[in-house]
Each structure stands twice: as C-alpha cells, then as structure tokens.
Amino acid sequence: MKCQRLQKLIKNWYAQVQDEAMAPARMIAFMERHLGECPLCLADPKVKKEVADISAFVLPAEKVRKPELAPDDAVDEAEEPEEGANGEEEEKPDSEEDQLEDDI
C-alpha cells in the first residue's frame, strides 16, 4: 500500500472500531470511498487486494460480502423445489386458480 494517507486513516478507523465508536461496515465503506477518490490508490494495483484482506479481518464472517451472481447465473428462489426433511420434494398446495381450473 503506497498511500500513506490511507494507512493513517485505516489505523485511525480501526482504533475507532476497537473502541466501538465506529461500525466495522462503516470503516469498510470509508476505505472503499477513499480508494475510488484517491489518485495514488487508483494507480496502485495491489491496494484493492490489501483492502479486501483488511475487510475480511475487520468484518465478522457472517457480514463479509459475497460476490454477486450475474443475472444469468442467479436462480429465482420460487423456481427451486422445496425439499422436505428426507430430501424429497414437498408438494405445494394448489393455488385457488389451479383449483378452479381442476373443477372445470
């Protein structure tokens, strides 16, 4: 990390996180905002990985951002079959429209 300003800011922010004066997610947001605005950080190819490592260290495991899926890769939860306790698909109750169609 070449940016001395970012290093000082991270140390300051981390001290605030340790004192519970700042939320870890807010620290991450400040780091990311600095990366987007600082010409020295924009030119440093390694800084994004270093910030990602710091983020993984600072944030609890359940709060770490997961990579977003591309729209083609995303599966709608409504399309996934629901499984019962034994791994078999459960039958969903028919909607009123389905029941009316069956009566006709």
N, C-alpha and C positions, 0 to 999 in steps of 0.2 A: 504494500500500500504506500504510494508515493505522497499522497495528500496529507500533510501534517495537520491541517485544519480538521480533516475528517477524523484522524487519530485522536486529537484532543476532544472533539465532540463526542466520539464513541466512549472515551474514558469518562467524560462528564455524565453522559446519559446513562452509562452502566452504573455509575455510583448512585444516580437517582433511582434506578430500578432496584438496586440493592437496598436502598433506604425506603422503598415502596412509595416514593414520591412520583414515580412515572411507571406506567404500564409497559411491559416488555413489547407489546404490539405497537405502541406509540413510538418506542425507540426504533423499531424496525422501519416504521413509516418515515421517521426523520432521516434515517440513513438512506433509504431509497430516494427520498426527495433530494437529499444532498447529491447523490450520485447523478441524478438527472439534470442538476443545475451547475455543477462544478466542472469547468473545462479540464482541469487536471485529472479528475476522476473519470471523465468521459474518455480521456486518452489512455487511461491505464487499463490494459486488457485483463489483469488479474484481480482487480478490485471487486468485481461482481461476485467472483467465487469466494473471496475473503468475507464479503458481507453476508453471503449465504451461509458460510460456516459460522459466523458470529450469530446470525439469526437462529440457526439450529441450536446453538449453545444457550442463547438467551431465552428463547420461547420454550414453553413446556411441549412435550412430544405431541399432545393432542391438539395444540394450536398451530403447529407447523403447516404452512400452506402446501397443499397437494397440487401437483401440476394439473392444469385444466385440460380436459379432453377436448379434442377438436369436435365440432358439431357432428361430423360423420361418425365419430367413434363413440359418442355419448349414446347410451341406451336409455330410453324412457322407462321409468320405473313401472309405469302402467302396463307396459308390454311384457315385463318379466313375469313368469309364472310364480305364484306364491307356493312355497313348499311347506308341508306340514312337518311335524316332529320326526317322522320316519323318512323324510326326504322325498315323499311323493307329492305330486301337485294336489292342492286342495281345490275343490270345486267352489267357484264363486256363486253366490246366489244370483238368480236371474234378475235383471232389472225389470221394471214394470213394462217397458216397451217390449222386451223379449217375451214376457209372459202373455202380453196381448197378442203378439204375433203367433204364439203357440195356440191360442184359443181360436184363431181364425182359420 
